Amino acid sequence: MLDLDMTALWGLLITGAIVGVLYHAPGELRRVYYMHHRHWRDAPLTFAEQAFVAVFTGVGVGMAGGAAIIVGAALLTRI
């Protein structure tokens, strides 16, 4: 049976989510929104939608990275 520290797990997932948002959201907004619009005031609803999508994509990417680290660590401890 694998004993997992839940505080460390949640800390890693939350840290991964924050890093994912900080790293992924600005690039996603530049790639998707600012290719078609010069300023956020040109289409505020589209900007809000794209910002929402970019933030949640960043959270997902960060949490997936944290989960991959946990799975990798669990596999290494079993070897």
C-alpha positions, 0 to 999 in steps of 0.5 A: 500500500502506498502512503501519500501525504495529502498536504504535499499532494494538494500543495503540488497540484495548487502550485502546478495550477498557479504556475500553469496559469502564469505560464500558459494564459498570457501566451494563449491570449496572445495566440488566440485573441490578439491575432484578430484584435488590437485591444481588449476593448475591440471585443470585450466579451470575446476577450473575457471568453478567451481569458476564461479558456486560457486560465482553465487550460493553464490550470489543467496543464499545471495540475496534469504536470503535478499529477505526473510528478506524483505518479513518477515519484510513486513509480520510483518509490516502488522500484 
